[in-house]
Amino acid sequence: VLHLAPLWGRFARLYPKVSLDIDLSDRVVDLVEEGYDLAVRITNLGNSQLVSRQLASTRMVACASPRYLAEHGTPAQPAELAEHNVISYSYWSAGNEWTFQAADGNAVVVRTRARIHANNGDTCRAAALDHQGIILQPDFLVADDLRRGDLVELMPAYRALTLGIHAVYPSRKHLPIKTRRLIDFLVEAFARPRWNMEH
């Protein structure tokens, strides 16, 4: 919502004959069965039967508010997350297990216990900003909070997953020109993601 919503008006002005029907949901839809031309998915696609084009990437960041950390302590390594209040994202495929990569390249897995579950990242972020606990959310959602100091990145020596942001569509054959124009538009729009804090 944060990064796509401002683009739709621009696309509509460029292509006034194209109608947009925008459906916002975190669930994975069946593009063919449900009649979608295109979806934007944040995932490592793996063996998907669908065709995709990567728009950008996003790094998952463990973070919390300074007030929460002042009251509960700041975890220095992933194992300590098990003792903290966690705000979990219901659609996270690994459930309550959060995986980090240590500086030596080894994976460190911790089983967290969620105080709040939500199927929406904005809700998780709002709870963290309200000092309710630690979240693991993509940098496109929390980068501005981190820059302002409203949230603090935890354990920067341990890296969480980096995921691709993809335009996904049913088939390369018979790709309607309107869908191709939208894909090209999105690729250009995300060529330099403003949330990327490492550049």
C-alpha positions as CSV (number, residue, x, y, z in Angstrom):
1,V,0.0,0.0,0.0
2,L,2.8,2.4,1.0
3,H,4.7,2.2,-2.2
4,L,2.1,1.0,-4.8
5,A,-0.9,3.2,-4.0
6,P,0.9,6.4,-5.1
7,L,1.6,4.8,-8.5
8,W,-1.9,4.0,-9.7
9,G,-2.8,7.6,-10.6
10,R,0.3,8.0,-12.6
11,F,-0.3,4.7,-14.5
12,A,-4.0,5.7,-15.2
13,R,-2.9,9.1,-16.6
14,L,-0.3,7.3,-18.9
15,Y,-2.9,4.8,-20.1
16,P,-6.4,6.4,-19.9
17,K,-8.1,3.5,-21.7
18,V,-7.0,0.9,-19.1
19,S,-9.3,0.3,-16.2
20,L,-7.7,-0.7,-12.9
21,D,-9.4,-3.0,-10.4
22,I,-7.1,-3.2,-7.4
23,D,-7.6,-5.9,-4.8
24,L,-5.6,-5.7,-1.6
25,S,-5.0,-8.9,0.3
26,D,-2.0,-10.6,1.9
27,R,-3.3,-14.1,1.0
28,V,-1.9,-15.9,-2.0
29,V,-4.6,-15.8,-4.7
30,D,-5.0,-18.3,-7.6
31,L,-4.5,-15.9,-10.5
32,V,-6.0,-18.2,-13.2
33,E,-8.9,-19.5,-11.1
34,E,-9.8,-16.0,-9.7
35,G,-9.3,-14.2,-13.0
36,Y,-6.4,-11.8,-12.0
37,D,-4.1,-10.4,-14.7
38,L,-1.3,-9.8,-12.3
39,A,-0.3,-9.9,-8.7
40,V,2.6,-8.4,-6.8
41,R,4.1,-11.0,-4.4
42,I,6.8,-10.8,-1.8
43,T,8.5,-14.2,-1.7
44,N,11.2,-16.4,-2.9
45,L,9.2,-18.0,-5.7
46,G,10.9,-21.4,-6.0
47,N,9.1,-23.8,-8.3
48,S,6.1,-21.6,-9.2
49,Q,4.2,-22.5,-12.4
50,L,3.5,-18.8,-12.9
51,V,5.7,-16.4,-14.8
52,S,7.3,-13.5,-12.9
53,R,9.5,-10.5,-13.2
54,Q,11.4,-9.2,-10.2
55,L,10.7,-5.6,-9.4
56,A,12.9,-5.2,-6.4
57,S,14.0,-7.0,-3.2
58,T,13.3,-6.4,0.4
59,R,15.2,-7.3,3.6
60,M,13.4,-8.6,6.6
61,V,14.3,-6.6,9.7
62,A,13.8,-7.5,13.4
63,C,13.0,-4.2,15.2
64,A,11.2,-2.7,18.1
65,S,10.5,0.7,19.6
66,P,13.1,2.3,21.9
67,R,10.5,2.4,24.8
68,Y,9.8,-1.4,24.5
69,L,13.6,-2.0,24.5
70,A,14.1,0.3,27.5
71,E,11.4,-1.6,29.4
72,H,12.3,-5.2,28.3
73,G,16.0,-5.1,27.3
74,T,17.6,-5.3,23.9
75,P,18.3,-8.8,22.6
76,A,21.9,-9.2,21.4
77,Q,21.4,-12.5,19.7
78,P,18.5,-14.4,18.2
79,A,18.1,-16.9,21.1
80,E,17.1,-14.0,23.3
81,L,14.0,-13.4,21.2
82,A,12.4,-16.4,22.8
83,E,12.1,-14.4,26.0
84,H,10.5,-11.3,24.4
85,N,7.0,-10.3,23.3
86,V,6.8,-10.8,19.6
87,I,4.2,-9.5,17.1
88,S,3.9,-12.2,14.5
89,Y,2.7,-12.0,10.9
90,S,0.2,-14.8,10.4
91,Y,1.2,-15.5,6.8
92,W,4.9,-16.0,7.6
93,S,5.5,-19.4,6.1
94,A,7.9,-20.5,8.9
95,G,5.3,-19.7,11.6
96,N,6.9,-18.8,14.9
97,E,10.4,-19.8,13.8
98,W,12.5,-16.9,12.8
99,T,15.8,-17.6,10.9
100,F,18.8,-15.4,10.9
101,Q,22.2,-15.8,9.3
102,A,25.2,-15.2,11.5
103,A,28.4,-13.5,10.3
104,D,30.0,-16.9,9.7
105,G,27.2,-17.8,7.3
106,N,25.5,-20.3,9.7
107,A,21.7,-20.2,10.1
108,V,20.4,-19.5,13.5
109,V,16.8,-20.5,14.1
110,V,14.8,-19.3,17.1
111,R,11.2,-20.3,18.1
112,T,9.4,-17.1,19.2
113,R,6.2,-16.8,21.2
114,A,3.7,-14.3,19.8
115,R,1.8,-12.0,22.0
116,I,-0.1,-10.5,19.0
117,H,-0.8,-12.3,15.7
118,A,-1.9,-10.3,12.6
119,N,-2.4,-11.2,9.0
120,N,-1.3,-7.7,7.9
121,G,2.1,-6.1,8.1
122,D,0.8,-2.6,8.8
123,T,-1.0,-3.9,11.9
124,C,2.2,-5.5,13.1
125,R,4.1,-2.3,12.5
126,A,1.5,-0.2,14.4
127,A,1.7,-2.6,17.4
128,A,5.5,-2.2,17.4
129,L,5.2,1.6,17.2
130,D,2.9,1.3,20.2
131,H,5.7,-0.5,22.2
132,Q,4.0,-3.9,22.2
133,G,6.9,-6.0,21.1
134,I,9.4,-7.1,18.4
135,I,8.4,-7.5,14.8
136,L,10.1,-9.1,11.8
137,Q,8.9,-7.0,8.8
138,P,10.2,-6.0,5.4
139,D,12.4,-2.9,5.2
140,F,9.9,-1.4,2.7
141,L,7.5,-1.1,5.5
142,V,9.8,0.0,8.4
143,A,12.6,1.9,6.7
144,D,11.1,5.3,7.4
145,D,10.5,4.3,11.1
146,L,14.1,3.2,11.4
147,R,15.5,6.4,9.8
148,R,13.4,8.5,12.3
149,G,14.4,6.3,15.3
150,D,10.8,5.3,16.0
151,L,11.9,1.7,15.6
152,V,15.4,0.3,16.2
153,E,16.9,-2.5,14.2
154,L,18.0,-5.4,16.5
155,M,21.0,-7.7,16.2
156,P,22.4,-6.1,12.9
157,A,25.2,-8.8,12.9
158,Y,22.5,-11.4,12.3
159,R,20.7,-11.0,8.9
160,A,17.2,-12.2,8.3
161,L,15.9,-13.3,4.9
162,T,16.0,-11.1,1.8
163,L,12.9,-11.7,-0.4
164,G,12.1,-10.8,-3.9
165,I,9.2,-8.5,-4.9
166,H,7.8,-9.9,-8.1
167,A,5.1,-9.1,-10.6
168,V,3.5,-12.5,-11.2
169,Y,1.2,-13.3,-14.1
170,P,-0.3,-16.5,-15.4
171,S,1.5,-16.9,-18.8
172,R,4.0,-15.3,-21.0
173,K,2.0,-16.4,-24.1
174,H,-1.1,-14.3,-24.9
175,L,0.1,-11.6,-22.4
176,P,-2.3,-8.7,-22.9
177,I,-0.6,-5.4,-23.9
178,K,-2.2,-3.7,-20.9
179,T,-0.5,-6.2,-18.5
180,R,2.9,-5.8,-20.3
181,R,2.6,-2.0,-20.0
182,L,1.8,-2.3,-16.2
183,I,4.8,-4.7,-15.7
184,D,7.2,-2.4,-17.5
185,F,5.8,0.6,-15.5
186,L,6.3,-1.2,-12.2
187,V,9.9,-2.3,-13.2
188,E,10.8,1.3,-13.9
189,A,9.0,2.6,-10.7
190,F,11.0,0.2,-8.5
191,A,14.4,0.6,-10.2
192,R,15.7,2.5,-7.2
193,P,13.6,1.5,-4.2
194,R,13.5,4.4,-1.7
195,W,13.3,2.0,1.2
196,N,16.7,0.5,0.5
197,M,18.8,1.7,3.5
198,E,22.0,0.1,2.3
199,H,22.6,2.4,-0.7
